[in-house]
Amino acid sequence: MKKTIIGALVGAVIIFMVQFLCWTVLNVHYKQQQYTPKQDAILEAINAQEIQSGQYFIPSLPKGSSMDEQNKLASAREGKPWAVVAYHRALHMNMGLNMAKAFGVDLLVTLLLCWILMKINAPSFGTIFLASLFTGFIVFLNSPFTYHIWYETPGQLANIIESSAEFGITGIWLGWWLRRK
């Protein structure tokens, strides 16, 4: 149990640090948070609509619209502009709380990974490393890439780089740590 907890704690720190570097110093996620000089005008226009905080796919139809209505909209809008807008009525920055939540998620993910790895009978360094790396690919494919398939989100190269680095480095650590006597 001690081996799993220490392995997961250090693994969570590794993942957290890679995330920190990717979003700050290395800025590999720039395409997912680009600047536009028209940001004030865009925010004013959206805010003037007095919509609730939420995410909107534009153009869309009200909930419960028929398949025929959806097909007509799709045909009418083919080749025309569209957007996915995540709108919040107020900015509330709580960096400390957000970082704590992120680290908590990293710790939970790493604990789950360690639990799986500890169920393998006498795993080699390579098995632990590859299982960790494959976990990173699963995380990438299941969430950011699947979302990208539908909404054409930018930055997929950044997402795969981050996921590979997080779980690859963690796999190196766990491959060494979990095999220690």
N, CA, C and O of each residue as an XYZ file, in Angstrom:
724
protein
N       0.818     -1.200      0.000
C       0.000      0.000      0.000
C       0.859      1.259      0.000
O       0.569      2.226     -0.705
N       1.931      1.230      0.811
C       2.844      2.370      0.885
C       3.470      2.642     -0.484
O       3.615      3.794     -0.893
N       3.834      1.579     -1.176
C       4.444      1.715     -2.493
C       3.468      2.373     -3.471
O       3.861      3.231     -4.262
N       2.206      1.971     -3.415
C       1.187      2.543     -4.294
C       0.975      4.021     -3.988
O       0.915      4.840     -4.905
N       0.862      4.369     -2.715
C       0.605      5.764     -2.331
C       1.774      6.669     -2.714
O       1.565      7.742     -3.281
N       2.984      6.252     -2.414
C       4.156      7.065     -2.778
C       4.282      7.156     -4.299
O       4.549      8.230     -4.839
N       4.091      6.028     -4.986
C       4.141      6.028     -6.449
C       3.125      6.985     -7.045
O       3.430      7.727     -7.979
N       1.904      6.963     -6.495
C       0.841      7.828     -7.004
C       1.102      9.294     -6.685
O       0.861     10.158     -7.528
N       1.588      9.589     -5.488
C       1.883     10.980     -5.125
C       2.949     11.578     -6.037
O       2.776     12.679     -6.561
N       4.040     10.861     -6.224
C       5.108     11.364     -7.097
C       4.606     11.427     -8.547
O       4.903     12.384     -9.262
N       3.855     10.421     -8.979
C       3.283     10.435    -10.325
C       2.362     11.613    -10.540
O       2.383     12.232    -11.604
N       1.545     11.934     -9.537
C       0.641     13.084     -9.638
C       1.419     14.389     -9.744
O       1.035     15.287    -10.493
N       2.519     14.492     -8.990
C       3.365     15.692     -9.082
C       3.959     15.804    -10.484
O       4.011     16.895    -11.051
N       4.408     14.678    -11.046
C       4.966     14.680    -12.415
C       3.913     15.159    -13.399
O       4.174     16.053    -14.205
N       2.719     14.569    -13.339
C       1.654     14.956    -14.269
C       1.299     16.433    -14.089
O       1.147     17.160    -15.071
N       1.169     16.870    -12.851
C       0.831     18.271    -12.565
C       1.892     19.209    -13.125
O       1.560     20.238    -13.713
N       3.158     18.866    -12.948
C       4.240     19.726    -13.439
C       4.272     19.775    -14.964
O       4.510     20.834    -15.543
N       4.036     18.638    -15.617
C       3.985     18.642    -17.084
C       2.826     19.514    -17.561
O       2.979     20.291    -18.503
N       1.669     19.387    -16.912
C       0.529     20.243    -17.269
C       0.883     21.713    -17.091
O       0.616     22.534    -17.969
N       1.481     22.039    -15.962
C       1.885     23.416    -15.691
C       2.814     23.932    -16.788
O       2.607     25.023    -17.318
N       3.832     23.151    -17.124
C       4.779     23.579    -18.152
C       4.104     23.749    -19.510
O       4.374     24.716    -20.224
N       3.224     22.811    -19.869
C       2.561     22.874    -21.180
C       1.651     24.096    -21.310
O       1.557     24.691    -22.384
N       0.981     24.470    -20.217
C       0.038     25.587    -20.276
C       0.686     26.935    -20.007
O       0.081     27.970    -20.285
N       1.911     26.948    -19.469
C       2.543     28.226    -19.132
C       3.842     28.418    -19.909
O       3.838     29.024    -20.981
N       4.920     27.922    -19.395
C       6.255     28.171    -19.942
C       6.361     27.746    -21.411
O       6.836     28.514    -22.248
N       5.924     26.535    -21.720
C       6.043     26.030    -23.097
C       4.920     26.530    -24.005
O       5.089     26.589    -25.223
N       3.774     26.888    -23.422
C       2.624     27.436    -24.141
C       2.223     26.596    -25.354
O       1.901     27.141    -26.409
N       2.244     25.276    -25.204
C       1.882     24.412    -26.339
C       0.385     24.468    -26.649
O      -0.040     24.028    -27.717
N      -0.408     25.000    -25.735
C      -1.858     25.072    -25.947
C      -2.317     26.421    -26.501
O      -3.489     26.775    -26.373
N      -1.415     27.164    -27.107
C      -1.758     28.499    -27.603
C      -2.977     28.470    -28.538
O      -3.836     29.348    -28.460
N      -3.054     27.475    -29.413
C      -4.161     27.431    -30.379
C      -5.517     27.263    -29.702
O      -6.551     27.544    -30.307
N      -5.517     26.810    -28.457
C      -6.769     26.621    -27.731
C      -7.181     27.849    -26.935
O      -8.247     27.866    -26.320
N      -6.351     28.861    -26.944
C      -6.685     30.091    -26.217
C      -6.075     31.300    -26.909
O      -5.434     32.142    -26.279
N      -6.288     31.366    -28.214
C      -5.697     32.428    -29.016
C      -6.282     33.803    -28.681
O      -7.392     33.932    -28.166
N      -5.502     34.790    -28.989
C      -5.895     36.185    -28.808
C      -6.514     36.716    -30.094
O      -6.071     36.377    -31.191
N      -7.522     37.536    -29.955
C      -8.032     38.314    -31.077
C      -8.161     39.761    -30.613
O      -8.655     40.022    -29.516
N      -7.720     40.697    -31.440
C      -7.870     42.107    -31.057
C      -9.340     42.532    -30.989
O      -9.646     43.623    -30.509
N     -10.242     41.682    -31.462
C     -11.668     42.004    -31.458
C     -12.380     41.424    -30.234
O     -13.609     41.372    -30.193
N     -11.604     40.988    -29.241
C     -12.206     40.310    -28.091
C     -13.214     41.177    -27.343
O     -14.256     40.676    -26.920
N     -12.926     42.457    -27.174
C     -13.862     43.317    -26.449
C     -15.189     43.450    -27.196
O     -16.256     43.393    -26.586
N     -15.121     43.626    -28.500
C     -16.341     43.755    -29.306
C     -17.143     42.451    -29.299
O     -18.372     42.467    -29.232
N     -16.435     41.336    -29.367
C     -17.118     40.030    -29.353
C     -17.817     39.822    -28.011
O     -18.986     39.440    -27.973
N     -17.110     40.071    -26.919
C     -17.720     39.902    -25.594
C     -18.897     40.855    -25.380
O     -19.907     40.469    -24.791
N     -18.771     42.088    -25.852
C     -19.885     43.039    -25.728
C     -21.106     42.550    -26.498
O     -22.232     42.635    -26.008
N     -20.876     42.036    -27.714
C     -21.990     41.552    -28.536
C     -22.674     40.346    -27.888
O     -23.902     40.260    -27.872
N     -21.886     39.427    -27.361
C     -22.480     38.253    -26.707
C     -23.186     38.675    -25.426
O     -24.307     38.239    -25.164
N     -22.547     39.512    -24.635
C     -23.131     39.944    -23.367
C     -24.439     40.700    -23.577
O     -25.352     40.611    -22.756
N     -24.525     41.437    -24.669
C     -25.744     42.197    -24.964
C     -26.937     41.277    -25.206
O     -28.080     41.722    -25.109
N     -26.700     40.024    -25.514
C     -27.785     39.076    -25.768
C     -28.427     38.571    -24.480
O     -29.488     37.947    -24.512
N     -27.782     38.845    -23.344
C     -28.280     38.450    -22.034
C     -28.587     36.954    -21.951
O     -29.648     36.549    -21.475
N     -27.651     36.155    -22.417
C     -27.808     34.701    -22.314
C     -27.192     34.213    -21.011
O     -26.386     34.910    -20.395
N     -27.567     33.043    -20.609
C     -27.036     32.439    -19.399
C     -25.644     31.884    -19.661
O     -25.282     31.589    -20.800
N     -24.870     31.747    -18.591
C     -23.575     31.076    -18.717
C     -23.820     29.661    -19.230
O     -24.760     28.990    -18.803
N     -22.979     29.220    -20.134
C     -23.125     27.873    -20.696
C     -22.332     27.740    -21.970
O     -21.623     28.661    -22.378
N     -22.456     26.594    -22.592
C     -21.797     26.361    -23.875
C     -22.867     26.233    -24.940
O     -23.865     25.538    -24.754
N     -22.652     26.905    -26.051
C     -23.640     26.977    -27.118
C     -23.022     26.536    -28.438
O     -21.915     26.945    -28.787
N     -23.745     25.705    -29.159
C     -23.381     25.335    -30.525
C     -24.272     26.175    -31.424
O     -25.498     26.093    -31.361
N     -23.632     26.990    -32.266
C     -24.370     27.946    -33.094
C     -24.052     27.708    -34.558
O     -22.879     27.776    -34.925
N     -25.017     27.435    -35.412
C     -26.459     27.454    -35.188
C     -26.950     26.114    -34.625
O     -26.359     25.061    -34.868
N     -28.006     26.187    -33.895
C     -28.616     24.995    -33.321
C     -30.119     25.217    -33.247
O     -30.620     26.278    -33.619
N     -30.817     24.225    -32.770
C     -32.271     24.307    -32.621
C     -32.642     24.055    -31.169
O     -31.849     23.481    -30.422
N     -33.818     24.468    -30.761
C     -34.248     24.199    -29.387
C     -34.334     22.697    -29.113
O     -34.558     21.897    -30.022
N     -34.154     22.335    -27.850
C     -34.273     20.945    -27.426
C     -35.646     20.415    -27.832
O     -36.656     21.102    -27.677
N     -35.675     19.209    -28.345
C     -36.941     18.593    -28.747
C     -37.297     18.820    -30.210
O     -38.342     18.356    -30.667
N     -36.440     19.529    -30.958
C     -36.721     19.752    -32.382
C     -36.684     18.420    -33.119
O     -35.952     17.504    -32.746
N     -37.479     18.335    -34.159
C     -37.571     17.077    -34.912
C     -36.320     16.852    -35.762
O     -35.567     17.783    -36.046
N     -36.121     15.625    -36.150
C     -34.997     15.271    -37.024
C     -35.137     15.992    -38.358
O     -34.133     16.381    -38.956
N     -36.353     16.175    -38.830
C     -36.587     16.896    -40.084
C     -36.111     18.341    -39.956
O     -35.467     18.860    -40.867
N     -36.418     18.994    -38.839
C     -35.968     20.364    -38.599
C     -34.436     20.423    -38.522
O     -33.824     21.353    -39.047
N     -33.829     19.444    -37.878
C     -32.372     19.391    -37.758
C     -31.723     19.210    -39.133
O     -30.711     19.844    -39.434
N     -32.302     18.352    -39.957
C     -31.770     18.139    -41.307
C     -31.899     19.396    -42.164
O     -30.987     19.722    -42.925
N     -33.021     20.103    -42.046
C     -33.218     21.352    -42.797
C     -32.182     22.398    -42.384
O     -31.609     23.082    -43.232
N     -31.947     22.515    -41.076
C     -30.955     23.471    -40.596
C     -29.568     23.105    -41.115
O     -28.824     23.973    -41.570
N     -29.226     21.845    -41.049
C     -27.905     21.391    -41.513
C     -27.730     21.699    -43.000
O     -26.665     22.157    -43.415
N     -28.756     21.453    -43.794
C     -28.684     21.730    -45.238
C     -28.560     23.225    -45.504
O     -27.766     23.649    -46.344
N     -29.344     24.017    -44.791
C     -29.344     25.470    -44.998
C     -28.024     26.103    -44.573
O     -27.616     27.112    -45.147
N     -27.353     25.531    -43.583
C     -26.129     26.124    -43.038
C     -24.845     25.520    -43.615
O     -23.752     25.986    -43.292
N     -24.956     24.503    -44.452
C     -23.771     23.849    -45.026
C     -22.860     24.879    -45.694
O     -23.302     25.662    -46.535
N     -21.587     24.865    -45.308
C     -20.598     25.774    -45.880
C     -20.610     27.175    -45.282
O     -19.840     28.033    -45.712
N     -21.462     27.416    -44.310
C     -21.554     28.737    -43.682
C     -20.888     28.713    -42.311
O     -20.605     27.641    -41.776
N     -20.636     29.892    -41.739
C     -19.962     29.952    -40.432
C     -20.753     29.262    -39.324
O     -21.982     29.196    -39.356
N     -20.013     28.753    -38.348
C     -20.600     28.148    -37.155
C     -19.642     28.363    -35.997
O     -18.481     28.715    -36.206
N     -20.115     28.155    -34.792
C     -19.268     28.388    -33.625
C     -19.701     27.513    -32.451
O     -20.857     27.104    -32.341
N     -18.746     27.247    -31.594
C     -19.008     26.689    -30.272
C     -18.547     27.778    -29.306
O     -17.372     28.147    -29.288
N     -19.473     28.283    -28.514
C     -19.173     29.389    -27.611
C     -19.359     28.919    -26.172
O     -20.446     28.492    -25.784
N     -18.298     29.000    -25.394
C     -18.395     28.765    -23.957
C     -18.445     30.146    -23.323
O     -17.457     30.882    -23.324
N     -19.598     30.484    -22.785
C     -19.835     31.843    -22.288
C     -20.043     31.820    -20.780
O     -20.759     30.973    -20.246
N     -19.402     32.767    -20.108
C     -19.549     32.923    -18.664
C     -19.860     34.388    -18.383
O     -19.167     35.278    -18.877
N     -20.882     34.636    -17.608
C     -21.306     36.012    -17.329
C     -20.317     36.776    -16.464
O     -20.321     38.007    -16.468
N     -19.467     36.069    -15.719
C     -18.499     36.758    -14.866
C     -17.229     35.911    -14.754
O     -17.289     34.686    -14.646
N     -16.088     36.585    -14.780
C     -14.802     35.912    -14.606
C     -14.481     35.843    -13.126
O     -14.448     36.864    -12.439
N     -14.246     34.636    -12.639
C     -13.865     34.434    -11.243
C     -12.596     33.580    -11.244
O     -12.655     32.366    -11.437
N     -11.474     34.213    -11.032
C     -10.198     33.499    -11.017
C      -9.895     33.060     -9.593
O      -9.794     33.889     -8.689
N      -9.752     31.769     -9.399
C      -9.353     31.233     -8.115
C      -8.259     30.205     -8.407
O      -8.484     28.996     -8.337
N      -7.084     30.709     -8.732
C      -5.984     29.872     -9.172
C      -5.654     28.786     -8.153
O      -5.407     27.639     -8.525
N      -5.648     29.141     -6.875
C      -5.314     28.157     -5.839
C      -6.287     26.994     -5.823
O      -5.872     25.835     -5.790
N      -7.583     27.292     -5.848
C      -8.597     26.235     -5.832
C      -8.527     25.397     -7.102
O      -8.617     24.170     -7.047
N      -8.367     26.062     -8.250
C      -8.272     25.319     -9.513
C      -7.055     24.406     -9.531
O      -7.141     23.273    -10.005
N      -5.935     24.879     -9.028
C      -4.729     24.050     -8.979
C      -4.920     22.879     -8.021
O      -4.467     21.769     -8.303
N      -5.584     23.113     -6.894
C      -5.850     22.024     -5.947
C      -6.754     20.963     -6.574
O      -6.512     19.765     -6.421
N      -7.793     21.407     -7.280
C      -8.681     20.455     -7.960
C      -7.914     19.663     -9.018
O      -8.070     18.446     -9.119
N      -7.089     20.347     -9.802
C      -6.307     19.667    -10.840
C      -5.364     18.643    -10.229
O      -5.254     17.525    -10.732
N      -4.682     19.013     -9.147
C      -3.786     18.060     -8.496
C      -4.569     16.886     -7.931
O      -4.105     15.748     -8.000
N      -5.736     17.140     -7.379
C      -6.587     16.057     -6.874
C      -6.957     15.070     -7.966
O      -6.933     13.858     -7.750
N      -7.301     15.587     -9.138
C      -7.619     14.715    -10.279
C      -6.377     13.938    -10.703
O      -6.452     12.736    -10.961
N      -5.237     14.621    -10.775
C      -3.985     13.939    -11.143
C      -3.663     12.823    -10.156
O      -3.216     11.747    -10.553
N      -3.888     13.078     -8.883
C      -3.630     12.065     -7.855
C      -4.580     10.881     -8.010
O      -4.154      9.729     -7.924
N      -5.850     11.155     -8.234
C      -6.818     10.071     -8.419
C      -6.472      9.217     -9.644
O      -6.488      7.988     -9.577
N      -6.162      9.878    -10.754
C      -5.787      9.152    -11.979
C      -4.553      8.283    -11.730
O      -4.506      7.126    -12.148
N      -3.570      8.841    -11.055
C      -2.335      8.099    -10.811
C      -2.561      6.967     -9.810
O      -1.960      5.901     -9.946
N      -3.408      7.177     -8.816
C      -3.755      6.087     -7.895
C      -4.430      4.942     -8.635
O      -4.109      3.775     -8.407
N      -5.362      5.270     -9.518
C      -6.035      4.232    -10.311
C      -5.041      3.489    -11.201
O      -5.094      2.264    -11.313
N      -4.137      4.233    -11.828
C      -3.121      3.607    -12.670
C      -2.237      2.684    -11.833
O      -1.959      1.557    -12.244
N      -1.796      3.145    -10.674
C      -0.960      2.309     -9.800
C      -1.708      1.050     -9.370
O      -1.131     -0.036     -9.331
N      -2.974      1.196     -9.052
C      -3.765      0.031     -8.653
C      -3.786     -1.012     -9.766
O      -3.595     -2.202     -9.516
N      -4.018     -0.556    -10.996
C      -4.017     -1.480    -12.142
C      -2.645     -2.127    -12.299
O      -2.544     -3.343    -12.465
N      -1.594     -1.318    -12.248
C      -0.238     -1.839    -12.435
C       0.147     -2.844    -11.354
O       0.850     -3.816    -11.631
N      -0.305     -2.616    -10.135
C       0.028     -3.530     -9.038
C      -0.708     -4.862     -9.158
O      -0.347     -5.826     -8.483
N      -1.726     -4.930     -9.998
C      -2.459     -6.184    -10.215
C      -1.759     -7.080    -11.235
O      -2.128     -8.244    -11.394
N      -0.754     -6.549    -11.925
C       0.010     -7.333    -12.898
C       1.065     -8.119    -12.127
O       1.813     -7.556    -11.327
N       1.114     -9.405    -12.372
C       2.066    -10.267    -11.674
C       3.477    -10.036    -12.217
O       3.753    -10.322    -13.382
N       4.366     -9.519    -11.369
C       5.775     -9.284    -11.700
C       5.962     -8.533    -13.025
O       6.591     -9.053    -13.947
N       5.417     -7.312    -13.122
C       5.559     -6.573    -14.380
C       6.991     -6.092    -14.597
O       7.694     -5.747    -13.646
N       7.407     -6.074    -15.844
C       8.729     -5.540    -16.176
C       8.643     -4.014    -16.252
O       7.556     -3.436    -16.268
N       9.812     -3.383    -16.299
C       9.860     -1.934    -16.477
C       9.106     -1.556    -17.752
O       8.313     -0.615    -17.754
N       9.357     -2.294    -18.836
C       8.723     -2.010    -20.120
C       7.209     -2.138    -20.066
O       6.496     -1.339    -20.673
N       6.716     -3.134    -19.346
C       5.269     -3.319    -19.217
C       4.645     -2.145    -18.474
O       3.602     -1.633    -18.882
N       5.277     -1.720    -17.388
C       4.760     -0.585    -16.617
C       4.820      0.694    -17.450
O       3.866      1.472    -17.473
N       5.938      0.905    -18.126
C       6.084      2.104    -18.958
C       5.026      2.127    -20.063
O       4.344      3.136    -20.247
N       4.887      1.021    -20.798
C       3.918      0.983    -21.909
C       2.479      1.082    -21.407
O       1.652      1.746    -22.031
N       2.174      0.428    -20.286
C       0.819      0.528    -19.734
C       0.515      1.977    -19.347
O      -0.601      2.453    -19.556
N       1.487      2.669    -18.792
C       1.310      4.075    -18.438
C       1.131      4.928    -19.687
O       0.230      5.765    -19.751
N       1.988      4.714    -20.674
C       1.893      5.472    -21.919
C       0.560      5.209    -22.621
O      -0.069      6.139    -23.126
N       0.130      3.954    -22.655
C      -1.159      3.616    -23.275
C      -2.316      4.265    -22.510
O      -3.321      4.644    -23.112
N      -2.180      4.393    -21.195
C      -3.194      5.095    -20.413
C      -3.288      6.548    -20.882
O      -4.385      7.091    -21.009
N      -2.146      7.170    -21.137
C      -2.143      8.532    -21.668
C      -2.838      8.620    -23.017
O      -3.565      9.579    -23.277
N      -2.624      7.625    -23.884
C      -3.298      7.617    -25.188
C      -4.803      7.437    -25.015
O      -5.590      8.066    -25.722
N      -5.204      6.576    -24.075
C      -6.630      6.378    -23.812
C      -7.254      7.685    -23.340
O      -8.327      8.069    -23.806
N      -6.588      8.365    -22.420
C      -7.086      9.649    -21.913
C      -7.243     10.633    -23.073
O      -8.274     11.296    -23.189
N      -6.220     10.731    -23.934
C      -6.264     11.650    -25.069
C      -7.384     11.284    -26.049
O      -8.176     12.141    -26.441
N      -7.443     10.016    -26.439
C      -8.425      9.598    -27.442
C      -9.856      9.718    -26.943
O     -10.749     10.088    -27.705
N     -10.083      9.410    -25.674
C     -11.441      9.400    -25.158
C     -12.015     10.797    -24.930
O     -13.225     10.986    -25.051
N     -11.192     11.758    -24.612
C     -11.759     13.067    -24.293
C     -11.403     14.143    -25.310
O     -12.258     14.493    -26.123
N     -10.185     14.688    -25.312
C      -9.962     15.807    -26.238
C     -10.107     15.423    -27.708
O     -10.616     16.212    -28.503
N      -9.665     14.217    -28.079
C      -9.737     13.871    -29.503
C     -11.171     13.566    -29.940
O     -11.574     13.958    -31.035
N     -11.942     12.878    -29.105
C     -13.341     12.612    -29.457
C     -14.115     13.920    -29.561
O     -14.937     14.082    -30.463
N     -13.862     14.848    -28.651
C     -14.494     16.161    -28.718
C     -14.085     16.869    -30.015
O     -14.912     17.523    -30.650
N     -12.821     16.741    -30.407
C     -12.310     17.349    -31.634
C     -13.015     16.795    -32.872
O     -13.282     17.536    -33.818
N     -13.313     15.511    -32.867
C     -13.998     14.903    -34.015
C     -15.290     15.642    -34.323
O     -15.610     15.881    -35.488
N     -16.030     16.002    -33.289
C     -17.328     16.642    -33.485
C     -17.250     18.153    -33.625
O     -18.021     18.740    -34.384
N     -16.342     18.787    -32.914
C     -16.332     20.249    -32.862
C     -15.087     20.896    -33.457
O     -14.897     22.106    -33.342
N     -14.238     20.090    -34.093
C     -13.059     20.597    -34.802
C     -12.225     21.549    -33.942
O     -11.789     22.600    -34.413
N     -12.012     21.179    -32.699
C     -11.243     22.016    -31.780
C      -9.774     22.035    -32.186
O      -9.243     21.028    -32.653
N      -9.121     23.173    -32.009
C      -7.704     23.265    -32.342
C      -6.842     22.648    -31.236
O      -7.328     22.374    -30.139
N      -5.586     22.439    -31.532
C      -4.625     22.057    -30.513
C      -4.488     20.574    -30.227
O      -4.036     20.203    -29.144
N      -4.860     19.726    -31.152
C      -4.760     18.291    -30.881
C      -3.314     17.817    -30.773
O      -3.027     16.885    -30.023
N      -2.412     18.436    -31.502
C      -0.996     18.087    -31.364
C      -0.521     18.413    -29.944
O       0.215     17.634    -29.339
N      -0.939     19.550    -29.424
C      -0.579     19.923    -28.050
C      -1.135     18.913    -27.056
O      -0.451     18.536    -26.105
N      -2.376     18.472    -27.271
C      -2.990     17.507    -26.355
C      -2.263     16.170    -26.351
O      -2.064     15.583    -25.288
N      -1.863     15.680    -27.521
C      -1.167     14.386    -27.571
C       0.252     14.511    -27.015
O       0.755     13.587    -26.377
N       0.892     15.652    -27.259
C       2.226     15.874    -26.693
C       2.136     15.889    -25.166
O       2.921     15.225    -24.489
N       1.188     16.639    -24.631
C       1.050     16.732    -23.178
C       0.727     15.370    -22.569
O       1.345     14.962    -21.586
N      -0.231     14.679    -23.146
C      -0.634     13.378    -22.607
C       0.512     12.369    -22.663
O       0.728     11.617    -21.713
N       1.240     12.354    -23.770
C       2.381     11.434    -23.903
C       3.475     11.761    -22.896
O       4.057     10.859    -22.292
N       3.755     13.045    -22.716
C       4.792     13.447    -21.764
C       4.373     13.121    -20.332
O       5.159     12.570    -19.561
N       3.134     13.462    -19.979
C       2.652     13.198    -18.620
C       2.771     11.724    -18.259
O       3.374     11.360    -17.249
N       2.190     10.893    -19.095
C       2.122      9.478    -18.770
C       3.404      8.731    -19.122
O       3.696      7.694    -18.526
N       4.172      9.243    -20.079
C       5.470      8.631    -20.384
C       6.453      8.833    -19.237
O       7.099      7.881    -18.799
N       6.573     10.062    -18.749
C       7.488     10.337    -17.635
C       7.001      9.635    -16.367
O       7.798      9.081    -15.611
N       5.691      9.663    -16.145
C       5.135      8.947    -14.991
C       5.400      7.452    -15.120
O       5.683      6.787    -14.124
N       5.312      6.919    -16.334
C       5.602      5.498    -16.559
C       7.052      5.145    -16.257
O       7.337      4.064    -15.741
N       7.968      6.055    -16.578
C       9.382      5.836    -16.239
C       9.531      5.783    -14.722
O      10.178      4.883    -14.187
N       8.932      6.745    -14.037
C       8.985      6.768    -12.569
C       8.379      5.490    -11.975
O       8.999      4.825    -11.144
N       7.169      5.161    -12.410
C       6.497      3.990    -11.835
C       7.217      2.695    -12.209
O       7.253      1.755    -11.414
N       7.786      2.640    -13.404
C       8.550      1.457    -13.811
C       9.733      1.211    -12.899
O      10.082      0.064    -12.617
N      10.350      2.284    -12.437
C      11.451      2.143    -11.492
C      10.914      1.891    -10.080
O      11.341      0.947     -9.415
N       9.982      2.730     -9.619
C       9.520      2.684     -8.232
C       8.757      1.399     -7.882
O       9.042      0.767     -6.865
N       7.801      1.018     -8.711
C       6.952     -0.120     -8.359
C       7.696     -1.460     -8.409
O       7.219     -2.449     -7.851
N       8.840     -1.502     -9.059
C       9.611     -2.742     -9.150
C      10.671     -2.841     -8.054
O      11.334     -3.872     -7.935
N      10.840     -1.803     -7.264
C      11.825     -1.837     -6.177
C      11.419     -2.862     -5.138
O      10.232     -3.057     -4.872
N      12.390     -3.504     -4.563
C      12.136     -4.499     -3.502
C      11.992     -3.826     -2.176
O      11.775     -4.495     -1.165
